[in-house]
Amino acid sequence: MSLSVKPEDGEAVLFGKAVNELQSEVVVADDEVTGTLKYVNGYVEE
């Protein structure tokens, strides 16, 4: 199985938030994903 991914621009809006508000330093390389997913106070699934 193969999976192709690409990063979103930091200013792109996903789920009502800018990408850079949700994550930082996310890197997808080969079979490894590293970085930080930020906790957002009061953020709930819609």
Secondary structure, 3 states (H helix, E strand, C coil): CCCCCCCCCCCCEECCEEHHHHEEEEEEECCEEEEEECCCCCCCCC
